[in-house]
Amino acid sequence: MSESEAQIDKQTEVRHLLRTVKTSLELAIVARAPAELLNRLGRVSGLLDAVSQLPVSEGPAQAMTAGLIAEGLAAIGACQNWQRGRTASA
């Protein structure tokens, strides 16, 4: 895989994750999730949105991308766990 293909794949991954985080945030708001979870999803959503507008192959966006992807996946996981716990007890 060439370097430009890797860059495009990383940008696509960031954009896809951003859509997933935004959807999770919307669902969490409607479900009246705890403020801590909403804040976590909102923070990651905002940062992913900002990074998605920058070239991920250089500069600060490159340095932040891997950590943001991990944070985004963890936030989605936390949201899913909260929803499962809520459904099990309902």
C-alpha angles and dihedrals in degrees: 000000000000124000092251091052090051090051092050091048091051092049090049091049091051093048093047091049090048091056091048093049092048091050091049090050093051092049091046091052092051091047091050095240119187116283091243091060092045091050092049093051092044093050093049091044092054094047093046089049091052094046092047088063093056131069106266093204096074146023128010094336090060091050093049101041101083093047093046092051090052091047091048093051091047092050091050089049091050090051092050091049091050091050092048091049091049093049093047092053096041 
